């Protein structure tokens, strides 16, 4: 029987999952996979059909060699399909630690919830939700920066809205990744309510310490043992600048970042040559997204038994 971690941070994408992953990793009684997104259980994503630049970056990471060499440093993403490689991610964990991983594709995936439940029915599931209008805009800005949305928002919306079943890692995902209700229902079907922990992005922004306290308690670890100076550090914010624009996505950028990290100067140079993106959603874009998500938000209110009227304003 293969090793499976105790909990999964399954998304949503662009909703603060990286910050939460780092907060969990900052707790001494929690072991997080050093490969942030193994994407092992989303079998509906075919690695051979990923977009070309992503496949190039994944190839440059040489994940199998990295795992077999003891996983020095960390890696961001892979689409592991070998159960021994997946299990090896958690071998350094201490017996006293709870183990977890954070693949945001698992919320969108149509297969992940079923498979996780079949191999680890007692698993705990963490879901982070952000106003889908704000989340979609943040995701669109990222896809535009990566060169995936090389047209106006209105044109990108037309393309994305006409794509019936977009594939993660290949197609524009900024719209469909925010259709939470059906995604959450898959986990509600497979896991008992006490096994599901839903965090609202706005709550984390306003009261991060309280949100983390409840999260640690959900995982049955002592909240007072966490290093909050690390746990509350902001991360994964959208950034723009010379570094991203001068070097196209691909293996060269991966190798350069890896080299700079080995010298311990990557973060300093990133902060020096980039800045958080200040692109705000316009009234027209907000109108388009509000109309698109109106019925979805109402369905989510029923699914979670929550008042989300503030998302409709």
Secondary structure, DSSP 8 states (H G I E B T S, - for coil): -----SEEE---TTSSHHHHHHHHHTBTTEEE-SEEE---S-TTS-GGGS-HHHHHHHHHHTHHHHHHTT--S-EEE-----HHHHHHTTTT--TTSEEEE--THHHH-SSHHHHHHHH-TT-EEEEEE--HHHHHHHHHHHHHHTTS--S-HHHHHHHHHH-SS--TTTS--TTGGG-HHHHHHHHHHHS-GGGEEEEEHHHHHH-HHHHHHHHHHHTT--GGGB-HHHHT------EEEHHHHHS-SSHHHHHHHHHHHHHT-HHHHHHHHEEE------HHHHHHHHHHHHHHHHHHHHHHT---GGGG-
